[in-house]
Amino acid sequence: MPTIHILNGPKKGQSYKLINETIDIGRSPENDICMADPSVSRKHLKIHREGNSYFIRDLKSTNGTYIKDQQITPGKEIKVEEGIPIAVGNIFFTINKPYSGDVQAIRDSIDYSEDLNEKAEVYKKDRPLTPTRNMELIQKVSNLLMESLDINEILENVLDSIFDLLERIDRGIIILLDSETGKIKDIITSDKQSSEDTIMLYSRTIVNRVLQEGKAVIMADTLSEDEAERSDSMETMKIRSVMCVPLISRSKIRGVIYVDSINRPFGFRKDDLSLLTTLSSPAAVAIENALLHSTLKKR
């Protein structure tokens, strides 16, 4: 009997038998298959079977339906192959054959800001319009960072620049490590919603992972991540989207830049992570120069 295999999210590993020739998928319990995820619309997708062939039709959902990383046209019936990952919102599944590839890699390659719906238009308004514009901003920020050797001024300029580049950020934090002990030395924060101290309001799980691995991390929607990938603090602080990149200079990790978005899933996309990573390079150099200058002044 034909089967649907869930590839990620809270129901990862579960399967559903396709008893009828037509199956409805959505967040509402009224559907044949209920996917209770906030990225899935109440009535999201219809699957139609004709013999050994399968067809899907997006029911004009909010976050769209994707075959691998390509969005299908809402309302148009599309033939799909067995074992090919299909995404309804942020949840992936296959028909009949399981998928052994990296679902996370496919998720990261999806540009949710290009969804063909009104909600996506809101996302577009918050972002730089072109790669050329992005590079101009990065160059401007790099020049600004090199104009000062005051560490506090540099850290504040970095956070201000990040908020200018990525307007959907709610909170930003820069964490610096002690060059000798490797332990956290300084933390500077910025919160769009509050002027209160936000030092404690970040996911230590994410920060520690980036410090240990030296690789950038992005979670477009924390509620759709496997439990092993998220922490209780994310739920407590209502973190829905998060990015964290290492500050690397002379092949050493000097700290991290951490940003998150509260209550709103899909606040960031893959291009945002690339932008933040690009910014981290001149920021790390400027920070190291300022720390070196400060050390020399004390001697």
N, C-alpha and C positions, 0 to 999 in steps of 0.2 A: 504494500500500500504506500502511495506517495507520502513523503514526510517533510516537514519544515524543521530545520535545525537552527536554533538560536546561537549566535556566535559570541555575543558580548552582553554586558549589562547584568542586572540582578538574576535574569533567567538563563544565563549562559549555560550551555550544555543540555538544556531541555529540548524536547522535540514534540511535534504535534502531527497527528495523522490527518491527511487531507481526505476526509470521507466524502465530501460533496464535490461536485465539479466546479462550484464557485465558492470562494472563501473570502470573507471580509476581515481585514486586520485594522486595528485601531486601539485607542486608549480606552474607549467606552466598553463596559462589560457586555454590551449588546452585540459586539462583534464575535465572529466565530473564534478568532484568536485575539485575546486581549493583551496588549503590551502597555502596561501601566507606567509609562515613562513620559515626563513632561515634554520631551521633544517630539512625541508622536501625537498626531491629531486624533480627535475623537473617532472620526471615520477617515482613515488614512489611505488604505490600499485595498484593491480587489484583485484576487488571483483567480484566473479562469483556466481550467484544464480541458483540453481536447485530445483525447487519446493519450499519447506520450508527449504531447507538447504543452507548454505552460506560457500563459500570457498574464502580464500584470498591468494595472491601470491605476495611476495616482488619482485620488479623489479630491484634487485641488487642496492638498494638505498645506499646512503652514510652513513646515520646514523641508518639504519635498521628499521625493523618493529617488534613490540613486542605484544604478547598476555599476558595481565597483565604485569609481569616483565620478561617474558621469550622471548628471541629473536627467531624468526623463521628463518629457513634456506632460504636464498635468492634463488628465482627461483622455490621453491617447493610449491605446492598448499596445503594449510592447511585448514581443516574444523574448523569453529568457531561457538560458541554458541551465541544466542541472549543475549544482555545485558552484555557481557563480554568486559571490556575495551581493546581496541586495540590502540597501539601507532604507529604513523608514525612520525619518528623523535621524536619531543617533544610534539606533539599534540595527544590527546586521543579522541577516539570516540567509540560509541557502535552501534550495528546494532539492529534495531527494539525497543528494550527495553532500557530505560534510566538507568543510573547507579547512585546510591545514596551514594556510598562509598567515601572514601578519595582518590581522584586522586593524590594529592600531595604525599601521602605515597607511592603509586606505583611508581611515578616518582623518588622519593628518593632511592628506592630499585633497580632501573635499573642501571647497571654498563655499561655506554656507552663506556668505554674503552675496553670492550670485543667485540665490533662490529666486524663482519667478513668482514672487508674491510681495504684498505690501510691507510685510514685516522686514523682509530683506532690504527694502529701500531705506528703512530707518538705519540699518547697520551701515549702509554705504555712505550715508551722510557724515558718519563719524570718522571716516578714514581719509588719509591723503589720497588724491585722485590717481596719481600715476607714479611709476617707479622713478621717473625723472624728478618729480617733486620730492619723493622720499630721499633721494640722494642729495638733493639741494639742502634739505633740512639736516641730514646727517653731517654734511660738510660744514654747515653753519654751526651746529652743535660742537663739532670737533674744534673749530677755530675758537669758539667761546671757552671751551675747557682749557685750552692752552694759554689763555690770557691770564690765568691765575695760578698761584702756588699755595693758596690757602685751602687746606683740605676741606673745611666746613663749607666754604663757598663753592668748591667744586662739587661736593656731594649734593648740595642744594640745587646747583645748576643742572646736574644730571637728572634729578627727579623732576624738576620743572620742565626739562626738555622732553622727558618721557611722557609727561601728562599732555604736552603740546602735540606730540606725535601720535599718541594713542588715547583718544578722548574717552574711550569707554572704561578706562581704568578708574577704580574707586580708591585703591590704596597702593602705594609704592614704598618699598623698603630697600635700602642698600645696607648690606652686612659686610663688614671687613674683618679679615682674620689677622691675628698677630703673626708676623713673619717668622718669629722664633718658636712659639708654642703651637701655632696652628689653631688656636682657640679663638672664638669670637671676641673681637676687640672693640669695635664700634658699630653702632646701629643708628641710622638716620631714617626717619619716616616722613611720609606725607599722606594725608587723608583728605580726599575731596569733600567728604561729608562732615568731617569733624575736625576741630582744632585741638582736640585732646590728644594726650600721649597714646600712640598706637604701637609701641614697641612690642607688646605681647601679641598683637593681632596679626599673626602670620602662621602659615603651616610649617612647622618644624620638620615634618616628614618630607615635604618637598625640598626645603632648603638643605637638609642633611643629605638627601639623595643627590642633589646637584653638586654639593661640596665633595662628596665621596667619589662620584663618577666623572665629574668635570664635564657633564653634558647638559644641554638645555632641556627643560621639561615644559610641556604644555598640556593642559587639560581643558578642552573646550567646554565640557559639561561634567562636573565632578560627580553628579548623581548617577551618571551612566557608566562610571568607571567601576571596575571590579573592586570588591571590598579590600583586597590586599593592596590596591594602589592608592586608596584614600584613607584619611584618618578621621577620628571622631571630631577633631578640632575643626575640620572643614565644615561639618554639619552644624557644629555649635556656632561658628562664626558666619554661617550662611554663605560660604564661598562657593560660587557656581562656576567661575572660570579663573584659571590661574596660569601664569607663566613665570619661569625662573631661569635665569641664564648665569653662567659663571663669569666672574671677572678674572681674566687670564692675562698675565703679563710675564714675558720671559719664561714661558712654559710653566709658570706656577699659578695656582689658583689663589687669588688675593681676596676673594669674597664672592658675593652674588648680588644680582639685581632681581628683586622679587616684586611682582605686581599681581593684583587680583581684581575681580569684579564680583560684586555682591548681588545675590538674588537673580542675576540675569545669566542664563546659559548662552553659550556661543558668543561670549563677549570678545573672544580673540580667535584669530585664524592663523594658518601656517605663515602667511606673509608677515603678520605681526611679530611672530617669533623670530623670523629672519631679520626684521627691522631692529628688534631689541638686541639681538645677537650682534648685529653690525654696530650698533651704538655702544655696546659693551667694550669693544676693542679700544677706541680712543678714550673711553671713560677709565678703563683699567690703567692705561699709560699715564693719564693725567693724575689719577689718584696716587700711583706709585711715585711720580715726580714730586708731588706735593709732600708725601710722607718722607721722601729722601731729603727734600729741602728743610723740612721741619727738624729732622734728625741732625743735619749739619748745623743748623742754627743753635741747637742746644749744646754743641761741642765747644 
